Amino acid sequence: MPLQFRKRIRLLPGIWLKVGKSGVSTSIGGPGATVNVSRRGTRTTLGVPGTGLSYTTLHRSDPGALPSTPPRRSSGAARWLAILLWVFLIGTLARAMG
């Protein structure tokens, strides 16, 4: 098994700095919704805490790195789920900060 290295540093509640062999990334969020920014791009994860159910998208900073696929339209249900998860995240962060 190859050697791995990763260190996660908590900067503020809900904000993490991750340092590993392949680089540095920053995560903002918590259970339910997280945004991770690294040299590979921005990864957004929305999930329902405690269920194992989540949805992840990756937005690369280099458009040439993406395979040429047609854009997908999200369904109305997916939009409402995303809105509800963001409201949950904001509520959780407000509770943690206050």
C-alpha positions, 0 to 999 in steps of 0.5 A: 500500500502506498504511503499516504499523508493527510492533516486536517486543521480546524480554522473556525467552526465549519472551516477546515484546511486539509494538507496532504501529499498532493496539495492543500484544500479548504472545506467550508460547511458541515453535515448536510452541505460542504464546499471543498476548494482545491487545485483540482476544482470546487467540489460541492456535496449536499446530503441528508445527515445520518442517511448516507445519501448525498449528491456531489458535483465537481467544477474544474478550474480548467475547462479543458480538463472536462470531458465533452458532455452535454450539460444536464438540467436538474429536476425541480425536486433536486433544486428543492432538495438543494435549497432545503439542504442549504437552509439546514447548513445555514441554520447549523452554522448559525447555531454553532456560531451563536 
